[in-house]
């Protein structure tokens, strides 16, 4: 992990032990207690045992903890399920013909889309390459997944850390759908990206590995599933040379569907 990108910050003396553990495990420095002396643009924050991210360039923004169980999240999920929003239509097809699909979320991030798909009754494997994003997401999920309304939905969401395409290269497992939500630069706009997107973009800027060959990744994905769904900016260029079977457009994003 690039120490110039992120440091570990304990909000209280009681959080110091966990902060030291993560500092050693991920080889990133402990941040100074004085926030004015912090040099990294991003903090991994330990607060009352919870683990989240803080963007230094956004001093008014709160520490970001992935949210699964709140009333606000429940309302958003129920609304998407009731309307059968565009993501669900892209994953399930024009009509949902199977009660449960096996879905592989190849760019797992903070599992927001994976959680929605799991709430819709699908069996979702969410895989995230960045170990800190996985750490923060799994900690949040493990602490929130026994909320009553989540238990009532019998949500089947598995969170795993790793390179999705190395996994797909080595596994014999098949999926009904492989879902891509790759990082992309925000198109020119006066508005800022949402806080979770800004955090992911900050971590992505580390560029610790070679860029992904998306054409190869698509061919591999179609060997492991009969359908691949890509989430992209509505006016953004295609990621691959192959033309999609169809597209589902929204106001700011679109779903390219390959069958």
CORWOVEN-V819416 format. One record per backbone hydrogen bond with DSSP energy under -0.5 kcal/mol. NH is the residue of the N-H (numbers start at 1). CO is the residue of the C=O. E is the energy in kcal/mol with one decimal. If there is no record, write none. Layout:
nh | co | e
NH | CO | E
NH | CO | E
This chain:
nh | co | e
3 | 1 | -0.6
5 | 2 | -1.6
6 | 2 | -1.2
7 | 42 | -1.6
8 | 29 | -2.6
9 | 44 | -2.7
11 | 9 | -0.5
11 | 46 | -2.5
15 | 12 | -1.6
16 | 13 | -1.3
19 | 15 | -2.2
20 | 16 | -2.7
21 | 17 | -2.0
22 | 18 | -2.3
23 | 19 | -2.3
24 | 20 | -2.2
25 | 21 | -2.5
26 | 22 | -2.6
27 | 23 | -0.7
28 | 23 | -1.4
31 | 8 | -3.8
35 | 33 | -0.8
37 | 34 | -2.0
38 | 35 | -1.3
41 | 4 | -0.6
42 | 5 | -1.2
43 | 54 | -2.5
44 | 7 | -3.0
45 | 43 | -0.8
45 | 52 | -2.5
46 | 9 | -2.8
47 | 45 | -0.6
47 | 50 | -2.5
50 | 47 | -2.1
52 | 45 | -2.4
53 | 64 | -1.9
54 | 43 | -2.0
56 | 41 | -2.3
56 | 54 | -0.6
57 | 41 | -0.6
58 | 55 | -1.1
61 | 58 | -1.5
64 | 53 | -3.6
65 | 63 | -0.7
68 | 66 | -0.5
74 | 70 | -2.4
75 | 71 | -2.4
76 | 72 | -2.2
77 | 73 | -2.7
78 | 74 | -2.8
79 | 75 | -2.3
80 | 76 | -2.3
81 | 77 | -2.6
82 | 78 | -2.4
83 | 79 | -2.6
84 | 80 | -1.4
85 | 80 | -1.5
89 | 85 | -2.1
90 | 86 | -2.5
91 | 87 | -2.4
92 | 88 | -3.0
93 | 89 | -1.9
97 | 92 | -0.5
97 | 95 | -0.9
103 | 101 | -0.8
103 | 123 | -2.8
104 | 177 | -2.3
105 | 103 | -0.6
105 | 125 | -2.9
106 | 104 | -0.9
106 | 179 | -2.5
107 | 179 | -0.5
108 | 127 | -2.8
111 | 108 | -2.3
115 | 111 | -2.2
116 | 112 | -1.6
117 | 113 | -2.5
118 | 114 | -2.3
119 | 115 | -2.4
120 | 116 | -1.4
121 | 118 | -1.5
122 | 117 | -2.0
123 | 101 | -2.2
124 | 122 | -0.8
124 | 156 | -2.4
125 | 103 | -2.8
126 | 124 | -0.6
126 | 158 | -3.3
127 | 105 | -2.5
127 | 125 | -0.5
128 | 160 | -2.3
134 | 130 | -2.2
135 | 131 | -2.3
136 | 132 | -2.6
137 | 133 | -2.4
138 | 134 | -2.9
139 | 135 | -2.2
140 | 136 | -1.9
141 | 137 | -2.6
142 | 138 | -3.0
143 | 139 | -1.3
144 | 140 | -0.8
144 | 141 | -0.8
145 | 141 | -1.9
147 | 144 | -1.6
150 | 147 | -0.7
151 | 147 | -2.4
152 | 148 | -2.2
153 | 149 | -0.8
153 | 150 | -0.5
154 | 151 | -1.3
155 | 150 | -1.1
156 | 122 | -0.5
157 | 155 | -0.7
158 | 124 | -2.7
160 | 126 | -3.0
160 | 158 | -0.5
162 | 128 | -2.0
164 | 162 | -0.7
167 | 163 | -2.3
168 | 164 | -2.5
169 | 165 | -1.4
170 | 166 | -1.3
170 | 167 | -0.5
171 | 167 | -1.9
175 | 224 | -2.8
176 | 102 | -2.3
177 | 102 | -1.7
178 | 227 | -2.2
179 | 104 | -3.0
180 | 229 | -3.4
198 | 194 | -2.2
199 | 195 | -2.2
200 | 196 | -2.2
201 | 197 | -2.6
202 | 198 | -2.1
203 | 199 | -2.1
204 | 200 | -2.4
205 | 201 | -1.4
206 | 203 | -1.6
207 | 204 | -1.8
214 | 212 | -1.2
217 | 213 | -2.4
218 | 214 | -2.4
219 | 215 | -2.1
220 | 216 | -2.5
221 | 217 | -2.5
222 | 218 | -2.5
223 | 219 | -0.6
223 | 220 | -1.1
224 | 220 | -0.8
224 | 221 | -1.0
225 | 221 | -1.1
226 | 175 | -0.6
228 | 258 | -2.6
229 | 178 | -2.4
230 | 256 | -2.8
231 | 180 | -2.5
232 | 230 | -0.6
232 | 254 | -2.6
234 | 252 | -2.5
236 | 233 | -1.4
245 | 257 | -2.3
246 | 257 | -1.4
248 | 255 | -2.1
249 | 247 | -0.5
250 | 253 | -2.5
254 | 232 | -2.9
255 | 248 | -1.9
256 | 230 | -2.5
256 | 254 | -0.5
257 | 246 | -2.8
257 | 255 | -0.6
258 | 228 | -3.1
